[in-house]
């Protein structure tokens, strides 16, 4: 297999990154595309208690194991299967399970800071930033974290005000300048994704 193309999908919390990734994958056979979630690469924090882990700033670049992520991306690009960590949001730590990810023609890395690291950007062929209004993102995050991740209303609000919003302004939003494509997620974006899918197929078939 020729070297796969790597696509980075970044954007603020609950901006619609997963929706965009799912729509991209719908244009391809499942065997031709693999998805890595940057959230799974939060550092393992067994040396912290649950209460201490709740206080960690998970929106800062230092909360991620970027070296492991880079090594896994390079290994996938070389045609090797990898075993990604798996993160459990209810315990604020990695779980014991691993996720097998097979090499494919297209690799997508999704995460708020997927475009932050220069080395990862240099590995990528296409960089996408998904943009959405801050109030919409907050409402989406509030619904997601309380229903899917077992968080209380107060926990979500406090975390958003103390770390999520400040880190978005400091680290996430500035990454937009590295993007090849900016997709607004407030409206229908079928045309943008159709053009993107055509470009990806063009690269694959060169």
N, C-alpha and C positions, 0 to 999 in steps of 0.2 A: 504493500500500500504506500502511495506517495504521502509526503508529509501533509497531515490534515491542516485545515485552516482553523484558526482560533478566533472566536468572537467574544468580546467582552461586553456585557450588558450591565451598566451601572445606573445609579439614580438614587434619589432619596428613599427613605423608608416608606413602604406602601405606595410607591409611585406607579406601580403597575409593571414592574420588571418581569415578574413571573408570567403575567398575561402576555407580554410581548414575546418572551421565550417560548411559551406554549404555541403562540401563533406562528412563530418562525418554524418550530419543529413540525407543524402541521403540513408544511410544504415538502417534507422529506420522508423517506422511509425511516422507520425507527432504527434500523441497523446502520443508517448513514450519519446519525447525529447522537452525540453524548452531551450530557449537561452536568456540570459541577456547580454545587451551591457553595458560595464562599462562607456562608454561615456555619457550615460543617467544619470549617478550619479555625474556629475560635480555639484558643489555647486550652489545653487540658488543665483544670484547676483543682486537682485532688487535694492539694495542700491547703485549700481554703474551705472554710465551713460554708454551708448553704447561705447563711446570712451575709457572710463576707462576699460570696460570689454575687449576691444580689446587688452589691454596691459597686461592682466593677463597671467601668465605662466601656461598654461593648461597641460603641460607635467610634472609638479611637483606633487608629491603625495598629497600635501596639497590642490590641486585644486578639489579633489574628496571628496564627503561625504561618507567616508569609513564606518562610523558607521551605516548609513542607509543601505548601501550595505550589510554589515554583517548581520544586522537584517533581511533583505529581504531574504538572502540566507538561514539563519537558519529557517525562517518561511516556505520557500519552502520545505526544507528538512523535516519539520514536517508535510508536506502534506497540507499546507494552500495556497490559492491563494494570490498573491501579486499584487500591483498596482505600477509598476515601474514609476519613473519620465520619462519625455521625453525631450530631449535636442534639441534646435534649433540652429544650427551652424550659421545661418544668423544673429541672434540677439545676439549671444554669451551668451545665457542664457537658462534656462529651459522654456519650453512652459507650458501652463496651462493644457494640456492634460496628461492623465496617460495611461500606457500600462498594460493591464491585462495579467498576466503570471500565468498559472495554474501549479500545481505540476505535475511532471511526473517521469518516471523511471530514466531519464538522464537529468541533468541540466548542461548547458555549460555557463560559464562566459567568455566573450571575451573582451580583453582590453589590452592596452600597459603595464599596471601595475597590471594586474590581479594576478600576483604571487608576488607582492611586499609586501603585508601585511601578517605577520606571522599568524594571526588568520584566515585569509581566506585560506592560504595554508594548515592549519591544518584541515580545513573543507573538503578539496579536496581529491578525490581518485586518479585522474590522472592529471598531470601537463604537458602541452605541450608548447614548445617554437618554434615559427615559425621564421626561420632565412632567411634573404635575404640581398643581397649586398646593401650598403648604397646608391650608385648612382641609383640603380633600385628603391629603396624605395622613394627617392626624386622625381624622375620622375613620379612615380605613384601618390604620394601625390599632386604634382603640377597639374596633370591632374584632379584628383578627386576634389580638393578644388576649382579650378577655374570653373569647369563644374557643380558640384553637390552642392557646398556649398556657391556659390556666392562670392568667394574671388577674389581679384585682384592678378595679377602676383607678384607685388611688396610686397603685404602683405604676400603671401605664402613664398616668398624667405626670407624676413626679419624675419618672425616667425621661419622658419627652422634654420636660422643661429644663432639667438639670444637665442632661447629656445629649439626647438625640438632636434637638434643635441647634444647640451651640456647635456640635461636631459636624452637623450638616453644613452649617455656614462656613466652618473652618476647613473641612476636608472634602466633603462630598461635592458640594456645588462648584468649587474651583476645578474639579476634574472635568467639568463640562467642556473646558477649552481643549481637551485632548480628543474629544469625540469626532468621529467621522460623520456620524448621523445623530441628530437630536430628534427624538420622537415625543411629541406632546401627547400625553395619555388622557387628556380630558375629553377628547372627541374621537370619532372614528378615524383610524389610521390604516385602513386596509391598503390604500394606494402605496403608502410608504413601505409597508411590510412586503407588498407584492414586488416592488422594485428591489428591495433588499434581497428577497429570496432569489430573484433572477440574477442578481450580482453574485450571490454565493454560488449558485449553480454554474455560472460562467467561470468562476475561479476553479471550481472542482473539475470542470470538463476541459480546462485548458491543456 
